[in-house]
Amino acid sequence: MAEAETTLSTELTEPGADLPALYVKACGALAVCAELDEIKDISDKHKALAVYAEQAKDQTLLDYAKRIQLRAFERIGEILINVKDKKARQELAKQFGT
């Protein structure tokens, strides 16, 4: 995401930058960030549930935790498909361990 921020700040300083188009681009980038943040939260909850389930030796809870993790990974994949910048996509994939 740092690269996207650099690109945005560079475009803002260029003479004659098309601010409405830039605004739309920024809105899209922020929407992706918000979705990724929500997915990260879900992934963190999965990890906590998995730890609790293992400690309690509760297979049903562990199964629920695995389903949550799978949904989070599926959603990350859907988002990554829509990230057009290859380097940004690779960095996000690396960050989420996919």
Biopython code that builds the backbone (N, CA, C, O; Angstrom):
import numpy as np
from Bio.PDB.StructureBuilder import StructureBuilder

atoms = [
    (1, "MET", "N", (0.811, -1.188, 0.000)),
    (1, "MET", "CA", (0.000, 0.000, 0.000)),
    (1, "MET", "C", (0.856, 1.255, 0.000)),
    (1, "MET", "O", (0.396, 2.307, -0.444)),
    (2, "ALA", "N", (2.082, 1.175, 0.482)),
    (2, "ALA", "CA", (2.957, 2.344, 0.506)),
    (2, "ALA", "C", (3.186, 2.846, -0.909)),
    (2, "ALA", "O", (3.267, 4.054, -1.133)),
    (3, "GLU", "N", (3.292, 1.930, -1.869)),
    (3, "GLU", "CA", (3.495, 2.333, -3.253)),
    (3, "GLU", "C", (2.294, 3.101, -3.773)),
    (3, "GLU", "O", (2.453, 4.093, -4.485)),
    (4, "ALA", "N", (1.086, 2.652, -3.421)),
    (4, "ALA", "CA", (-0.116, 3.351, -3.853)),
    (4, "ALA", "C", (-0.153, 4.752, -3.258)),
    (4, "ALA", "O", (-0.557, 5.700, -3.931)),
    (5, "GLU", "N", (0.266, 4.890, -2.002)),
    (5, "GLU", "CA", (0.293, 6.201, -1.365)),
    (5, "GLU", "C", (1.290, 7.109, -2.072)),
    (5, "GLU", "O", (1.015, 8.291, -2.280)),
    (6, "THR", "N", (2.441, 6.565, -2.439)),
    (6, "THR", "CA", (3.452, 7.351, -3.142)),
    (6, "THR", "C", (2.911, 7.800, -4.489)),
    (6, "THR", "O", (3.102, 8.952, -4.880)),
    (7, "THR", "N", (2.242, 6.912, -5.198)),
    (7, "THR", "CA", (1.677, 7.251, -6.490)),
    (7, "THR", "C", (0.653, 8.362, -6.340)),
    (7, "THR", "O", (0.651, 9.313, -7.122)),
    (8, "LEU", "N", (-0.219, 8.251, -5.341)),
    (8, "LEU", "CA", (-1.233, 9.277, -5.136)),
    (8, "LEU", "C", (-0.605, 10.620, -4.814)),
    (8, "LEU", "O", (-1.016, 11.641, -5.364)),
    (9, "SER", "N", (0.385, 10.636, -3.931)),
    (9, "SER", "CA", (0.995, 11.904, -3.561)),
    (9, "SER", "C", (1.752, 12.503, -4.741)),
    (9, "SER", "O", (1.782, 13.725, -4.891)),
    (10, "THR", "N", (2.355, 11.680, -5.570)),
    (10, "THR", "CA", (3.057, 12.171, -6.752)),
    (10, "THR", "C", (2.064, 12.784, -7.729)),
    (10, "THR", "O", (2.324, 13.846, -8.296)),
    (11, "GLU", "N", (0.937, 12.127, -7.927)),
    (11, "GLU", "CA", (-0.055, 12.648, -8.852)),
    (11, "GLU", "C", (-0.637, 13.968, -8.357)),
    (11, "GLU", "O", (-0.977, 14.831, -9.166)),
    (12, "LEU", "N", (-0.754, 14.135, -7.069)),
    (12, "LEU", "CA", (-1.284, 15.388, -6.535)),
    (12, "LEU", "C", (-0.364, 16.560, -6.819)),
    (12, "LEU", "O", (-0.821, 17.693, -6.975)),
    (13, "THR", "N", (0.918, 16.292, -6.884)),
    (13, "THR", "CA", (1.866, 17.387, -7.094)),
    (13, "THR", "C", (2.104, 17.685, -8.569)),
    (13, "THR", "O", (2.708, 18.707, -8.893)),
    (14, "GLU", "N", (1.652, 16.833, -9.457)),
    (14, "GLU", "CA", (1.837, 17.072, -10.881)),
    (14, "GLU", "C", (0.955, 18.232, -11.330)),
    (14, "GLU", "O", (-0.205, 18.320, -10.927)),
    (15, "PRO", "N", (1.493, 19.119, -12.158)),
    (15, "PRO", "CA", (0.678, 20.222, -12.671)),
    (15, "PRO", "C", (-0.460, 19.678, -13.532)),
    (15, "PRO", "O", (-0.256, 18.777, -14.345)),
    (16, "GLY", "N", (-1.642, 20.223, -13.349)),
    (16, "GLY", "CA", (-2.790, 19.826, -14.155)),
    (16, "GLY", "C", (-3.352, 18.465, -13.795)),
    (16, "GLY", "O", (-4.036, 17.855, -14.616)),
    (17, "ALA", "N", (-3.086, 17.969, -12.593)),
    (17, "ALA", "CA", (-3.612, 16.666, -12.179)),
    (17, "ALA", "C", (-5.131, 16.719, -12.184)),
    (17, "ALA", "O", (-5.731, 17.718, -11.787)),
    (18, "ASP", "N", (-5.738, 15.645, -12.632)),
    (18, "ASP", "CA", (-7.190, 15.553, -12.708)),
    (18, "ASP", "C", (-7.721, 15.144, -11.332)),
    (18, "ASP", "O", (-7.820, 13.955, -11.030)),
    (19, "LEU", "N", (-8.056, 16.121, -10.511)),
    (19, "LEU", "CA", (-8.446, 15.839, -9.131)),
    (19, "LEU", "C", (-9.682, 14.961, -9.009)),
    (19, "LEU", "O", (-9.689, 14.075, -8.153)),
    (20, "PRO", "N", (-10.732, 15.149, -9.813)),
    (20, "PRO", "CA", (-11.868, 14.230, -9.662)),
    (20, "PRO", "C", (-11.487, 12.776, -9.923)),
    (20, "PRO", "O", (-11.940, 11.886, -9.203)),
    (21, "ALA", "N", (-10.671, 12.521, -10.931)),
    (21, "ALA", "CA", (-10.245, 11.147, -11.214)),
    (21, "ALA", "C", (-9.372, 10.630, -10.069)),
    (21, "ALA", "O", (-9.468, 9.466, -9.679)),
    (22, "LEU", "N", (-8.538, 11.493, -9.548)),
    (22, "LEU", "CA", (-7.685, 11.127, -8.430)),
    (22, "LEU", "C", (-8.529, 10.829, -7.195)),
    (22, "LEU", "O", (-8.243, 9.898, -6.442)),
    (23, "TYR", "N", (-9.564, 11.623, -7.001)),
    (23, "TYR", "CA", (-10.476, 11.414, -5.870)),
    (23, "TYR", "C", (-11.128, 10.035, -5.976)),
    (23, "TYR", "O", (-11.221, 9.309, -4.986)),
    (24, "VAL", "N", (-11.573, 9.683, -7.169)),
    (24, "VAL", "CA", (-12.200, 8.376, -7.383)),
    (24, "VAL", "C", (-11.198, 7.263, -7.096)),
    (24, "VAL", "O", (-11.543, 6.254, -6.481)),
    (25, "LYS", "N", (-9.970, 7.448, -7.538)),
    (25, "LYS", "CA", (-8.919, 6.450, -7.303)),
    (25, "LYS", "C", (-8.646, 6.299, -5.807)),
    (25, "LYS", "O", (-8.489, 5.187, -5.303)),
    (26, "ALA", "N", (-8.591, 7.428, -5.110)),
    (26, "ALA", "CA", (-8.351, 7.400, -3.666)),
    (26, "ALA", "C", (-9.505, 6.710, -2.942)),
    (26, "ALA", "O", (-9.282, 5.936, -2.011)),
    (27, "CYS", "N", (-10.725, 6.988, -3.363)),
    (27, "CYS", "CA", (-11.886, 6.337, -2.744)),
    (27, "CYS", "C", (-11.825, 4.824, -2.927)),
    (27, "CYS", "O", (-12.123, 4.066, -2.004)),
    (28, "GLY", "N", (-11.443, 4.399, -4.104)),
    (28, "GLY", "CA", (-11.310, 2.962, -4.363)),
    (28, "GLY", "C", (-10.241, 2.332, -3.492)),
    (28, "GLY", "O", (-10.434, 1.247, -2.944)),
    (29, "ALA", "N", (-9.104, 3.020, -3.365)),
    (29, "ALA", "CA", (-8.011, 2.501, -2.538)),
    (29, "ALA", "C", (-8.436, 2.423, -1.070)),
    (29, "ALA", "O", (-8.116, 1.455, -0.380)),
    (30, "LEU", "N", (-9.151, 3.433, -0.598)),
    (30, "LEU", "CA", (-9.621, 3.421, 0.796)),
    (30, "LEU", "C", (-10.644, 2.316, 1.024)),
    (30, "LEU", "O", (-10.665, 1.703, 2.092)),
    (31, "ALA", "N", (-11.485, 2.059, 0.042)),
    (31, "ALA", "CA", (-12.470, 0.978, 0.175)),
    (31, "ALA", "C", (-11.770, -0.369, 0.301)),
    (31, "ALA", "O", (-12.165, -1.205, 1.113)),
    (32, "VAL", "N", (-10.726, -0.579, -0.504)),
    (32, "VAL", "CA", (-9.959, -1.824, -0.419)),
    (32, "VAL", "C", (-9.305, -1.941, 0.950)),
    (32, "VAL", "O", (-9.312, -3.011, 1.557)),
    (33, "CYS", "N", (-8.740, -0.844, 1.434)),
    (33, "CYS", "CA", (-8.101, -0.853, 2.759)),
    (33, "CYS", "C", (-9.104, -1.209, 3.843)),
    (33, "CYS", "O", (-8.798, -1.989, 4.745)),
    (34, "ALA", "N", (-10.299, -0.640, 3.759)),
    (34, "ALA", "CA", (-11.325, -0.919, 4.764)),
    (34, "ALA", "C", (-11.711, -2.391, 4.734)),
    (34, "ALA", "O", (-11.871, -3.016, 5.783)),
    (35, "GLU", "N", (-11.861, -2.945, 3.531)),
    (35, "GLU", "CA", (-12.205, -4.368, 3.421)),
    (35, "GLU", "C", (-11.087, -5.238, 3.977)),
    (35, "GLU", "O", (-11.342, -6.203, 4.697)),
    (36, "LEU", "N", (-9.850, -4.895, 3.640)),
    (36, "LEU", "CA", (-8.723, -5.677, 4.139)),
    (36, "LEU", "C", (-8.630, -5.602, 5.653)),
    (36, "LEU", "O", (-8.292, -6.585, 6.313)),
    (37, "ASP", "N", (-8.931, -4.429, 6.202)),
    (37, "ASP", "CA", (-8.911, -4.264, 7.651)),
    (37, "ASP", "C", (-9.962, -5.160, 8.313)),
    (37, "ASP", "O", (-9.700, -5.781, 9.343)),
    (38, "GLU", "N", (-11.156, -5.217, 7.707)),
    (38, "GLU", "CA", (-12.215, -6.081, 8.234)),
    (38, "GLU", "C", (-11.796, -7.550, 8.151)),
    (38, "GLU", "O", (-12.045, -8.324, 9.075)),
    (39, "ILE", "N", (-11.171, -7.919, 7.060)),
    (39, "ILE", "CA", (-10.739, -9.307, 6.889)),
    (39, "ILE", "C", (-9.646, -9.647, 7.889)),
    (39, "ILE", "O", (-9.623, -10.749, 8.437)),
    (40, "LYS", "N", (-8.747, -8.713, 8.128)),
    (40, "LYS", "CA", (-7.690, -8.918, 9.125)),
    (40, "LYS", "C", (-8.310, -9.152, 10.498)),
    (40, "LYS", "O", (-7.851, -10.007, 11.255)),
    (41, "ASP", "N", (-9.350, -8.391, 10.815)),
    (41, "ASP", "CA", (-10.053, -8.557, 12.085)),
    (41, "ASP", "C", (-10.674, -9.958, 12.176)),
    (41, "ASP", "O", (-10.592, -10.614, 13.214)),
    (42, "ILE", "N", (-11.285, -10.398, 11.095)),
    (42, "ILE", "CA", (-11.881, -11.740, 11.065)),
    (42, "ILE", "C", (-10.799, -12.797, 11.234)),
    (42, "ILE", "O", (-10.982, -13.767, 11.970)),
    (43, "SER", "N", (-9.680, -12.612, 10.555)),
    (43, "SER", "CA", (-8.577, -13.558, 10.661)),
    (43, "SER", "C", (-8.037, -13.631, 12.083)),
    (43, "SER", "O", (-7.720, -14.712, 12.577)),
    (44, "ASP", "N", (-7.933, -12.472, 12.742)),
    (44, "ASP", "CA", (-7.474, -12.447, 14.135)),
    (44, "ASP", "C", (-8.449, -13.183, 15.047)),
    (44, "ASP", "O", (-8.032, -13.893, 15.962)),
    (45, "LYS", "N", (-9.747, -13.014, 14.799)),
    (45, "LYS", "CA", (-10.755, -13.725, 15.602)),
    (45, "LYS", "C", (-10.644, -15.231, 15.390)),
    (45, "LYS", "O", (-10.823, -16.015, 16.322)),
    (46, "HIS", "N", (-10.346, -15.622, 14.157)),
    (46, "HIS", "CA", (-10.153, -17.040, 13.871)),
    (46, "HIS", "C", (-9.034, -17.609, 14.723)),
    (46, "HIS", "O", (-9.165, -18.677, 15.322)),
    (47, "LYS", "N", (-7.935, -16.878, 14.764)),
    (47, "LYS", "CA", (-6.775, -17.355, 15.525)),
    (47, "LYS", "C", (-7.112, -17.512, 17.005)),
    (47, "LYS", "O", (-6.723, -18.494, 17.636)),
    (48, "ALA", "N", (-7.837, -16.540, 17.554)),
    (48, "ALA", "CA", (-8.220, -16.620, 18.969)),
    (48, "ALA", "C", (-9.156, -17.803, 19.209)),
    (48, "ALA", "O", (-8.989, -18.546, 20.176)),
    (49, "LEU", "N", (-10.136, -17.973, 18.330)),
    (49, "LEU", "CA", (-11.060, -19.105, 18.479)),
    (49, "LEU", "C", (-10.327, -20.442, 18.377)),
    (49, "LEU", "O", (-10.619, -21.379, 19.119)),
    (50, "ALA", "N", (-9.381, -20.518, 17.457)),
    (50, "ALA", "CA", (-8.634, -21.757, 17.282)),
    (50, "ALA", "C", (-7.840, -22.095, 18.542)),
    (50, "ALA", "O", (-7.782, -23.256, 18.946)),
    (51, "VAL", "N", (-7.233, -21.095, 19.158)),
    (51, "VAL", "CA", (-6.473, -21.322, 20.395)),
    (51, "VAL", "C", (-7.405, -21.806, 21.503)),
    (51, "VAL", "O", (-7.102, -22.774, 22.201)),
    (52, "TYR", "N", (-8.545, -21.122, 21.659)),
    (52, "TYR", "CA", (-9.507, -21.521, 22.692)),
    (52, "TYR", "C", (-10.015, -22.937, 22.446)),
    (52, "TYR", "O", (-10.135, -23.731, 23.379)),
    (53, "ALA", "N", (-10.309, -23.245, 21.198)),
    (53, "ALA", "CA", (-10.833, -24.571, 20.855)),
    (53, "ALA", "C", (-9.810, -25.655, 21.162)),
    (53, "ALA", "O", (-10.161, -26.714, 21.682)),
    (54, "GLU", "N", (-8.551, -25.396, 20.845)),
    (54, "GLU", "CA", (-7.507, -26.383, 21.129)),
    (54, "GLU", "C", (-7.333, -26.578, 22.629)),
    (54, "GLU", "O", (-7.162, -27.702, 23.101)),
    (55, "GLN", "N", (-7.379, -25.483, 23.370)),
    (55, "GLN", "CA", (-7.235, -25.584, 24.819)),
    (55, "GLN", "C", (-8.396, -26.355, 25.440)),
    (55, "GLN", "O", (-8.207, -27.136, 26.373)),
    (56, "ALA", "N", (-9.590, -26.128, 24.916)),
    (56, "ALA", "CA", (-10.780, -26.790, 25.451)),
    (56, "ALA", "C", (-11.007, -28.166, 24.821)),
    (56, "ALA", "O", (-11.918, -28.899, 25.206)),
    (57, "LYS", "N", (-10.159, -28.499, 23.842)),
    (57, "LYS", "CA", (-10.309, -29.751, 23.097)),
    (57, "LYS", "C", (-11.729, -29.865, 22.517)),
    (57, "LYS", "O", (-12.367, -30.916, 22.578)),
    (58, "ASP", "N", (-12.190, -28.757, 21.961)),
    (58, "ASP", "CA", (-13.535, -28.656, 21.387)),
    (58, "ASP", "C", (-13.434, -28.701, 19.863)),
    (58, "ASP", "O", (-13.139, -27.687, 19.231)),
    (59, "GLN", "N", (-13.673, -29.847, 19.282)),
    (59, "GLN", "CA", (-13.536, -30.033, 17.840)),
    (59, "GLN", "C", (-14.565, -29.208, 17.060)),
    (59, "GLN", "O", (-14.257, -28.699, 15.983)),
    (60, "THR", "N", (-15.765, -29.073, 17.586)),
    (60, "THR", "CA", (-16.792, -28.282, 16.903)),
    (60, "THR", "C", (-16.362, -26.824, 16.783)),
    (60, "THR", "O", (-16.493, -26.222, 15.717)),
    (61, "LEU", "N", (-15.852, -26.258, 17.863)),
    (61, "LEU", "CA", (-15.379, -24.878, 17.837)),
    (61, "LEU", "C", (-14.184, -24.732, 16.896)),
    (61, "LEU", "O", (-14.057, -23.726, 16.198)),
    (62, "LEU", "N", (-13.320, -25.726, 16.880)),
    (62, "LEU", "CA", (-12.174, -25.701, 15.972)),
    (62, "LEU", "C", (-12.643, -25.727, 14.513)),
    (62, "LEU", "O", (-12.082, -25.039, 13.660)),
    (63, "ASP", "N", (-13.663, -26.518, 14.242)),
    (63, "ASP", "CA", (-14.222, -26.551, 12.882)),
    (63, "ASP", "C", (-14.796, -25.191, 12.480)),
    (63, "ASP", "O", (-14.604, -24.742, 11.350)),
    (64, "TYR", "N", (-15.504, -24.533, 13.415)),
    (64, "TYR", "CA", (-16.024, -23.193, 13.138)),
    (64, "TYR", "C", (-14.880, -22.223, 12.843)),
    (64, "TYR", "O", (-14.963, -21.416, 11.917)),
    (65, "ALA", "N", (-13.828, -22.308, 13.626)),
    (65, "ALA", "CA", (-12.676, -21.426, 13.433)),
    (65, "ALA", "C", (-12.058, -21.649, 12.054)),
    (65, "ALA", "O", (-11.664, -20.692, 11.388)),
    (66, "LYS", "N", (-11.973, -22.896, 11.630)),
    (66, "LYS", "CA", (-11.409, -23.192, 10.306)),
    (66, "LYS", "C", (-12.289, -22.634, 9.199)),
    (66, "LYS", "O", (-11.785, -22.136, 8.193)),
    (67, "ARG", "N", (-13.608, -22.715, 9.382)),
    (67, "ARG", "CA", (-14.521, -22.151, 8.381)),
    (67, "ARG", "C", (-14.362, -20.643, 8.284)),
    (67, "ARG", "O", (-14.392, -20.079, 7.191)),
    (68, "ILE", "N", (-14.192, -19.994, 9.426)),
    (68, "ILE", "CA", (-13.979, -18.544, 9.440)),
    (68, "ILE", "C", (-12.698, -18.205, 8.688)),
    (68, "ILE", "O", (-12.662, -17.263, 7.896)),
    (69, "GLN", "N", (-11.655, -18.976, 8.941)),
    (69, "GLN", "CA", (-10.381, -18.740, 8.262)),
    (69, "GLN", "C", (-10.532, -18.919, 6.748)),
    (69, "GLN", "O", (-10.017, -18.112, 5.973)),
    (70, "LEU", "N", (-11.229, -19.959, 6.332)),
    (70, "LEU", "CA", (-11.417, -20.188, 4.900)),
    (70, "LEU", "C", (-12.181, -19.051, 4.243)),
    (70, "LEU", "O", (-11.835, -18.623, 3.142)),
    (71, "ARG", "N", (-13.222, -18.556, 4.911)),
    (71, "ARG", "CA", (-13.975, -17.427, 4.359)),
    (71, "ARG", "C", (-13.099, -16.183, 4.240)),
    (71, "ARG", "O", (-13.185, -15.446, 3.257)),
    (72, "ALA", "N", (-12.270, -15.960, 5.230)),
    (72, "ALA", "CA", (-11.375, -14.795, 5.180)),
    (72, "ALA", "C", (-10.400, -14.932, 4.011)),
    (72, "ALA", "O", (-10.173, -13.968, 3.280)),
    (73, "PHE", "N", (-9.829, -16.109, 3.831)),
    (73, "PHE", "CA", (-8.891, -16.316, 2.722)),
    (73, "PHE", "C", (-9.592, -16.172, 1.369)),
    (73, "PHE", "O", (-9.023, -15.618, 0.428)),
    (74, "GLU", "N", (-10.826, -16.671, 1.274)),
    (74, "GLU", "CA", (-11.564, -16.527, 0.018)),
    (74, "GLU", "C", (-11.790, -15.053, -0.297)),
    (74, "GLU", "O", (-11.622, -14.621, -1.437)),
    (75, "ARG", "N", (-12.168, -14.294, 0.709)),
    (75, "ARG", "CA", (-12.434, -12.868, 0.501)),
    (75, "ARG", "C", (-11.148, -12.117, 0.148)),
    (75, "ARG", "O", (-11.166, -11.222, -0.697)),
    (76, "ILE", "N", (-10.046, -12.474, 0.783)),
    (76, "ILE", "CA", (-8.764, -11.853, 0.440)),
    (76, "ILE", "C", (-8.440, -12.138, -1.030)),
    (76, "ILE", "O", (-7.990, -11.251, -1.755)),
    (77, "GLY", "N", (-8.669, -13.360, -1.453)),
    (77, "GLY", "CA", (-8.425, -13.718, -2.851)),
    (77, "GLY", "C", (-9.267, -12.897, -3.808)),
    (77, "GLY", "O", (-8.777, -12.444, -4.843)),
    (78, "GLU", "N", (-10.545, -12.702, -3.464)),
    (78, "GLU", "CA", (-11.426, -11.896, -4.304)),
    (78, "GLU", "C", (-10.916, -10.461, -4.409)),
    (78, "GLU", "O", (-10.939, -9.863, -5.485)),
    (79, "ILE", "N", (-10.461, -9.917, -3.293)),
    (79, "ILE", "CA", (-9.954, -8.545, -3.305)),
    (79, "ILE", "C", (-8.655, -8.462, -4.094)),
    (79, "ILE", "O", (-8.462, -7.532, -4.877)),
    (80, "LEU", "N", (-7.765, -9.427, -3.893)),
    (80, "LEU", "CA", (-6.473, -9.394, -4.582)),
    (80, "LEU", "C", (-6.632, -9.485, -6.094)),
    (80, "LEU", "O", (-5.835, -8.909, -6.835)),
    (81, "ILE", "N", (-7.645, -10.197, -6.557)),
    (81, "ILE", "CA", (-7.890, -10.287, -7.999)),
    (81, "ILE", "C", (-8.146, -8.902, -8.579)),
    (81, "ILE", "O", (-7.762, -8.618, -9.714)),
    (82, "ASN", "N", (-8.794, -8.042, -7.801)),
    (82, "ASN", "CA", (-9.150, -6.708, -8.285)),
    (82, "ASN", "C", (-8.048, -5.672, -8.120)),
    (82, "ASN", "O", (-8.183, -4.550, -8.608)),
    (83, "VAL", "N", (-6.953, -6.028, -7.438)),
    (83, "VAL", "CA", (-5.831, -5.100, -7.301)),
    (83, "VAL", "C", (-4.993, -5.199, -8.576)),
    (83, "VAL", "O", (-4.380, -6.229, -8.858)),
    (84, "LYS", "N", (-4.982, -4.120, -9.326)),
    (84, "LYS", "CA", (-4.336, -4.157, -10.638)),
    (84, "LYS", "C", (-2.818, -4.054, -10.571)),
    (84, "LYS", "O", (-2.130, -4.622, -11.419)),
    (85, "ASP", "N", (-2.284, -3.351, -9.596)),
    (85, "ASP", "CA", (-0.843, -3.171, -9.469)),
    (85, "ASP", "C", (-0.219, -4.471, -8.948)),
    (85, "ASP", "O", (-0.517, -4.908, -7.836)),
    (86, "LYS", "N", (0.647, -5.081, -9.760)),
    (86, "LYS", "CA", (1.212, -6.384, -9.427)),
    (86, "LYS", "C", (2.018, -6.365, -8.130)),
    (86, "LYS", "O", (1.893, -7.270, -7.306)),
    (87, "LYS", "N", (2.846, -5.330, -7.948)),
    (87, "LYS", "CA", (3.665, -5.259, -6.730)),
    (87, "LYS", "C", (2.794, -5.090, -5.496)),
    (87, "LYS", "O", (3.059, -5.707, -4.464)),
    (88, "ALA", "N", (1.756, -4.262, -5.587)),
    (88, "ALA", "CA", (0.845, -4.060, -4.452)),
    (88, "ALA", "C", (0.115, -5.361, -4.135)),
    (88, "ALA", "O", (-0.060, -5.713, -2.969)),
    (89, "ARG", "N", (-0.311, -6.074, -5.177)),
    (89, "ARG", "CA", (-1.010, -7.350, -4.998)),
    (89, "ARG", "C", (-0.107, -8.371, -4.308)),
    (89, "ARG", "O", (-0.549, -9.085, -3.408)),
    (90, "GLN", "N", (1.152, -8.440, -4.726)),
    (90, "GLN", "CA", (2.085, -9.380, -4.113)),
    (90, "GLN", "C", (2.356, -9.024, -2.659)),
    (90, "GLN", "O", (2.458, -9.910, -1.810)),
    (91, "GLU", "N", (2.473, -7.742, -2.371)),
    (91, "GLU", "CA", (2.715, -7.302, -0.996)),
    (91, "GLU", "C", (1.523, -7.632, -0.097)),
    (91, "GLU", "O", (1.699, -8.080, 1.036)),
    (92, "LEU", "N", (0.318, -7.410, -0.605)),
    (92, "LEU", "CA", (-0.868, -7.740, 0.184)),
    (92, "LEU", "C", (-0.979, -9.242, 0.423)),
    (92, "LEU", "O", (-1.309, -9.683, 1.524)),
    (93, "ALA", "N", (-0.705, -10.011, -0.605)),
    (93, "ALA", "CA", (-0.767, -11.458, -0.471)),
    (93, "ALA", "C", (0.255, -11.939, 0.566)),
    (93, "ALA", "O", (-0.043, -12.821, 1.372)),
    (94, "LYS", "N", (1.431, -11.370, 0.542)),
    (94, "LYS", "CA", (2.477, -11.718, 1.494)),
    (94, "LYS", "C", (2.061, -11.333, 2.925)),
    (94, "LYS", "O", (2.295, -12.079, 3.876)),
    (95, "GLN", "N", (1.446, -10.163, 3.050)),
    (95, "GLN", "CA", (1.013, -9.679, 4.364)),
    (95, "GLN", "C", (-0.031, -10.598, 4.986)),
    (95, "GLN", "O", (-0.031, -10.812, 6.198)),
    (96, "PHE", "N", (-0.919, -11.142, 4.157)),
    (96, "PHE", "CA", (-1.976, -12.006, 4.671)),
    (96, "PHE", "C", (-1.616, -13.486, 4.613)),
    (96, "PHE", "O", (-2.416, -14.343, 4.986)),
    (97, "GLY", "N", (-0.415, -13.775, 4.146)),
    (97, "GLY", "CA", (0.045, -15.163, 4.142)),
    (97, "GLY", "C", (-0.688, -16.063, 3.185)),
    (97, "GLY", "O", (-0.872, -17.250, 3.454)),
    (98, "THR", "N", (-1.116, -15.495, 2.047)),
    (98, "THR", "CA", (-1.829, -16.301, 1.050)),
    (98, "THR", "C", (-0.918, -16.650, -0.097)),
    (98, "THR", "O", (-1.339, -17.325, -1.036)),
]
sb = StructureBuilder()
sb.init_structure("model")
sb.init_model(0)
sb.init_chain("A")
sb.init_seg("    ")
for serial, (resi, resn, name, xyz) in enumerate(atoms, 1):
    if name == "N":
        sb.init_residue(resn, " ", resi, " ")
    sb.init_atom(name, np.array(xyz, "f"), 0.0, 1.0, " ", f" {name:<3s}", serial, name[0])
structure = sb.get_structure()
